[in-house]
Amino acid sequence: MTLRYPLAPTQTGNHLAMSDVSGELVYRRGKEVGKAVYQNRALSKDGISERLFAFLFSGLVYPQIWEDPDVDMEAMQLGAGHRVVTIASGGCNILAYLTRSPARIDAVDLNAAHVALNRMKLEAVRHLPSQGDLFRFFGAADTSHNSDAYDRFIAPHLDPVSRHYWEHRSWRGRRRISVFDRNFYQTGLLGLFIAMGHRVGKLFGVDPAGIMKAQNIGEQRRFFNEELAPVFDRKLLRWATSRKASLFGLGIPPAQYDSLITSGDGSMASVLKARLEKLACDFPLKNNYFAWQAFARRYPQPGEAALPAYLEQRNYKTIRDNIDRVAIHHANLIKFLAAKDAGSVDRFVLLDAQDWMTDDLLNDLWTEITRTASVGARVIFRTAAEPSLLPGRLSNSLLDQWTYENEASREYSARDRSAIYGGFHLYVKRAA
């Protein structure tokens, strides 16, 4: 049955008058991202690569987050009363954290598209009529009435900047929100990168989706060894992945590419092969929705396999009850922390953002983290390479105020179902 949602009587239509649009609406493509990425002269080879990445990263990159929130919550020992600051990205992590009832979550992102996505997710949780509607909107592929649900239930409550983003029309006349009528997860740089991976596999005679027929980990490994692994030995693939721009679709800037390549045999193809092997072979498909998105290009249906925490029916009431504890900020993380009181944050989630940073930025960031951290505060982050990037780059006066949980970090790295990072790292604030 096809559901149709009439427009809410308070909605004036699908277009915003210019008077409704704040100055923030001028996103200035790549400007804020560029400040975080640029490390070389504009006309140098590396500088051109950085600027191309910043331009691409100014649009939607992650339709879903590619870090495992279950591992995050366990590593943080997240619980009631905790005050969390996190990078927003695709927002699946933020909603998952609400299952532990923290006191507050401040989610910060430089990318205006990610901010619009997160704000839309919050209003969807608040105002879509049921958990089934929420799953159809964010969990199901090819649900043709999702844009109607947006018009009826979400748009009237959305801020003008985010509405403008989702209701902007392409040269074809389609509103951006219409991607949810098809398969949202096949959009954004990450979605396009995964699609390209499937095309490359088929070019070499392999359909990556074939792994979904596996009944157990043994069959998953057999498919990887016999079908997927040989593709990475092809000269064309090795040549293509030796170009830094080849991984822009994973949200990997040039500086992070240089870090990532150190964890292999000197070729990016070997690194990607090892990361894909973990995704394909280390976790049963029934437990790993990241593998479903990578290979099946969709999430499982309810009861078919594990889903992201925010799409599981058992978590719906808790998340909805806690949704007002989240605030989304279009801001620079360092400047955001600088405006907070000392000792006011209990948990920090940095994703892989530090891989982009110069030593000066790292020290600026950790100066504010250390100032705003409560005693016993926990910081988690991921890195492209295996080791923590802080020793030797962060000043000893800052690093000495934190304890690195080495054994726990290795354990969480192994359990991260997303599988694309070299290392997961946990630091705990020492008592004065």
CORFEN-V55702 format. One line per field, one symbol per residue. burial: # if it has 16 or more other ideal C-beta (glycine too) atoms within 10 Angstrom, else .. A space follows every 50 residues. Layout:
# CORFEN-V55702
burial->???
This chain:
# CORFEN-V55702
burial->....#........#.#........#.#..#.###.#####........## ####.##################.##.#...################### ##.######################.##..#.########..#.###### #########.#######.......#######.#########.##..##.# #....#.#..##.#.....##.##..###.##....#...#..#.##### #######.###.##...######.#########.#..############# ....########..##..##.##.##.#######.##.......###### #######...#############...#########..###..##...##. ##..#...#..##..##############...
